[in-house]
Amino acid sequence: MPSTDCGTIKTGLSQKSSMVWVNGQKLHGRRYVIERKLGQGGFGITYLAKDRKGKPLVIKTLKDEVMTNPDFIDFRDKYQRDFEREATRLAVCKHPHIVQIENVFHEQSLPCIAMEYIQGEDLWRRVRNRSPLSEAEALGYIQQIGEALTLVHDKGILHRDLKPHNIMVRSDVSEAVLIDFGIAREFLPNLTQTHSVHVTPGFAPLEQYDEQAHRGEYTDVYGLAATLYCLLTTKVPPPAFMRVVRDSLQPPQALNSNVSDKVNLAILTGMELQPENRPQSVSEWLRLLIPENLDDDLSSECGIDYRRLRDLLAAGEWKAADDETADKILAIIGKESLLDVEREDIDQFPCTDLRTIDRLWVKYSNGRFGFSVQKRIWQSVGGQPGVHDYDIYIKFGETVGWREKDDWIIHKDLFSLNAPQGHLPLWDLCVLGLSAVLFSRVETCKI
């Protein structure tokens, strides 16, 4: 049997052996069944598969020739280490706009990552199919990915390969997801480190061509700004090294007159050749890009003022914010207590307000809390919006930390970012058995 140790790989494979997986092939002790190949890159290959419950997922592994071609023998260990680091990075970067990892295993000496399957299309294909995106649509995606990158950077990781090809948009939902961490690297601010030179021309900044150059959050700012440039113009920007002699970067507004002055300037600032001339963090760049009234959208169909909820969340007052959320919901549906809430109240809850509450929770918890976070967890344990299944209800409660030792717990002692992901908000409402109804409404509202 081949070793399954993370640091061990068999290298004595026959050059003629093939580990290309075919439809119906079973992996990892028959836990997964291959459906078809999805695509491949320089060293990796991805497959669509299903687990034992029929749930679709993606399995990523190294290409066959990386493992069997003699030309790769000197680099094989490095490729495996890089691949396993990608799994580690994905595992620690949990966010609604980052693809979620489900399992890591070995199959015939191949390291494998099983991750969520995102039904939809990448932004590169969307731009090619629809011509330039509207500014509003493009900014929505970029802000979502920017919030995800803020978490990534907080973990001390640079993505280094931001481009439309690595951002998926879920079908029928305006939700962007960062899907590839293959060349991400750990970094320390203001410290020169050796990084491999791996670039995508047009989206990589100048410092990424030099393995000894300083890197920081500003490195990903360039890639994100270049991605927005492409979304609004359909053009790939000229490679950074070609801009050194003669800066041939046309302002996006020159290619698309619908680009606003504010966004045009933000893109050019984010794509400055010299790192010190760019915003030094993604959040700083987003403040240039997103108008204030879009940065914290407090819209309400019912005239509800969400400023106190925003301020409580920004201050990390999770208990008070949870109470404030309950108060606002009760004010909208006209009830005095959560005990009085009925299915019809949730079914008719205004989408604008549900979206505002969720957006605030997700933003200020760095993607840990919110109705959309809870919905994805519910679905990950087999839940279907609108279908109340007690076994699923129990699994969900255990996953978000509402159950312990086969019993429901009071969550008043868990009002902090240390609480399990999806623990907040509104434990009370979900414990009343309205989880499936709530998540059905979240799905209907495309949140």
C-alpha positions, 0 to 999 in steps of 0.5 A: 500500500502507498504511504499516506504520510503528508511528506512522503511520495512514491517516485518509482512509478512506471513512466507508462502508468496512468493515474488519469481518473475516469467516470465512475472511478471510486476514490478514498475508500469508495467515499468519492466517485469521479464524474468527469474532468473539469480542467487542468493547469500547469501542474494541477488537474480538477475533477467533478465528483460526488460523495456517498450522499450524492453531493457534488464536489471538486477533487484537485490533484497533481497531474499524472506527468508531474508524478511520472515524467522523469523531467520532473523528478528533481521538482516532485517533492516541491510540487507536492509540498506546494500542493499540500500548503494550498490545502493548509491555506484553504483550511485556515481561510474560512470565509463566505467568498473563499472556496471551502475545503472538505477533505485532504487525502492521498490516492495512489500516492497523489495528494488530493484536495476535496472542496466545495463545488461551485456551480456557476462560471468564472469571471473571465468567461462571464466577461467574454460572454457578456462584454464589459460588466456594469460598474455596479456588478463589477464593484459588487464582486470586487468588494466581496473578493476584497473582504475575503482577501482582508481575511487572507492577509490577516492570516499572513498569506498573499494570494499572488494570482488574482485574476478573473479566471480564479474568481467564480460567480455562483449561478443565479446569485451575485456572489463571487468566490475565490477558488485557487490558492495554488501559488499563495505564500506566507509573508511578513510585512516589510521583510524581504523573502525569497518567493518563486517567480510565478506570474500571470502577465497583465495581473502580476505587479512588477515586484512579483517578477523579482524573487527577492523583492519586498511583497505585501498586501499591496501586491494583491492590490495590484492584482485585484485592481487589474481584475477590475480593469478587465471586468470593465474593459474586457481587456487584459492590462499590459504586463507590468514589466512592459510598462517600465519603459513606456507606460502603455496602460490605457485608463479604463475610462478610455476603453469604456466611457461608462466607467466613473471618474472615481472608479477610473482613478481607483484602478489606476492608483491600485495599478501603480508600478511602484508598490509605495505608490499604491494603497498599502492594503486591500481595505485602503484601496476599497475605500478609494473604490467604493462610495461611502453610501455603498461601503455600509449599505444600510438600506431598508424597505421599512424605514429601519435605522441600522446605524446602531447595529452597524456600530455595535458590530464594528465595536465587537459588541456581539451580545448587544448586536444580537439583541439589536438584530432581534429588536429590528426583526421584531419591529419589521414583523410587528411582534413583541417576542421571538416566541411569537414569530411564525413561518409566515413572518419569515416567508414575507420578511423583506429581502432588502432588510435581510440582506442589510442585516446579513451584510453587516454581520458578515463584514464585521465578523470577517465572514464568521457570522451571518444568515448567509454563513449559517445557510451554507453550513446548513446546506453542507450538512445536508439541509435543504431550504424549507425542508425541516429534517430533525437529524439535519437540525441536530447536525447543524446545531452541533456544527455551529456550537449550539449543541454539546454532549447531545443537548442544546446549550445556552450561547450567552457565554459564546458572544465573541469571535472565538465562537464557532463559525455560524454561531451568530446571529439569532440562536433563539429564532433557529432553536424555535425550529425556524432554521429551514424557513429562515434559510429558505428565505435567505435563498429566495432573496439570493443572499 
